[in-house]
């Protein structure tokens, strides 16, 4: 993908955030979907942990998070540090 250069960003998430068991707590990924992929967004939003992956084309990204096929962009992140917040 063009522009695979590393960039920095600050992200704040609650310490109580619940993710799927396959995701590493210090890594994550966002797949930016195109309009024709609305069905994927609906699938994951409505089903949560029970999301259907059977017909979703994907592969593991660098962090092991699922990288969906033919998305507009992928933001793959790792945690550099953890700080308490409020």
C-alpha positions as CSV (number, residue, x, y, z in Angstrom):
1,X,0.0,0.0,0.0
2,X,1.4,3.4,-0.9
3,X,2.4,5.5,2.1
4,X,3.2,2.7,4.5
5,X,5.5,5.1,6.4
6,X,5.2,5.2,10.2
7,X,3.5,8.1,11.8
8,X,2.7,9.0,15.4
9,X,-0.7,9.7,16.9
10,X,-2.1,9.9,20.4
11,X,-5.2,7.8,21.1
12,X,-7.1,7.6,24.4
13,X,-9.2,4.5,25.2
14,X,-10.8,3.5,28.5
15,X,-8.8,1.0,30.6
16,X,-12.0,-1.1,30.8
17,X,-12.3,-1.4,27.0
18,X,-13.3,-4.9,26.0
19,X,-12.0,-6.3,22.7
20,X,-12.1,-9.6,20.9
21,X,-9.9,-12.2,22.5
22,X,-7.7,-12.4,19.4
23,X,-6.6,-8.8,19.6
24,X,-3.4,-8.0,21.4
25,X,-4.0,-5.3,24.0
26,X,-1.0,-3.2,22.9
27,X,-1.8,-3.3,19.2
28,X,-4.8,-2.6,17.0
29,X,-5.9,-1.7,13.5
30,X,-8.6,0.3,11.8
31,X,-9.8,-0.6,8.3
32,X,-11.3,2.3,6.4
33,X,-14.2,1.0,4.3
34,X,-15.5,2.2,1.0
35,X,-19.2,2.7,0.4
36,X,-19.6,-0.7,-1.3
37,X,-18.3,-2.3,1.9
38,X,-21.2,-1.0,4.0
39,X,-22.3,-4.6,4.6
40,X,-19.0,-5.3,6.5
41,X,-19.6,-2.3,8.8
42,X,-23.1,-3.4,9.5
43,X,-22.0,-7.0,10.2
44,X,-19.4,-6.0,12.7
45,X,-21.4,-3.2,14.4
46,X,-24.5,-5.3,14.9
47,X,-22.9,-8.6,15.9
48,X,-20.0,-7.5,18.1
49,X,-18.2,-10.6,19.4
50,X,-20.4,-12.8,17.2
51,X,-19.4,-11.0,14.0
52,X,-19.4,-13.4,11.0
53,X,-15.9,-13.8,9.4
54,X,-16.7,-16.8,7.2
55,X,-17.0,-14.8,3.9
56,X,-14.9,-11.7,4.9
57,X,-11.6,-11.7,2.9
58,X,-8.8,-10.7,5.3
59,X,-5.3,-11.6,6.4
60,X,-3.3,-10.8,9.5
61,X,-1.6,-7.5,9.5
62,X,1.8,-6.7,11.1
63,X,0.3,-6.7,14.6
64,X,-1.8,-9.8,14.0
65,X,-5.1,-7.8,13.7
66,X,-7.3,-8.6,10.7
67,X,-6.5,-6.5,7.6
68,X,-9.6,-6.5,5.4
69,X,-9.2,-7.0,1.6
70,X,-9.6,-3.9,-0.7
71,X,-10.3,-1.3,1.9
72,X,-9.5,2.4,1.3
73,X,-6.9,2.6,4.0
74,X,-5.5,0.7,7.0
75,X,-4.3,2.3,10.2
76,X,-2.2,-0.3,12.1
77,X,-1.0,0.8,15.5
78,X,1.1,-0.4,18.5
79,X,1.2,1.2,21.9
80,X,4.4,3.0,22.8
81,X,3.4,3.8,26.3
82,X,0.4,3.7,28.7
83,X,-0.4,6.5,31.0
84,X,-3.2,6.8,33.6
85,X,-5.8,9.3,32.7
86,X,-9.2,10.5,33.8
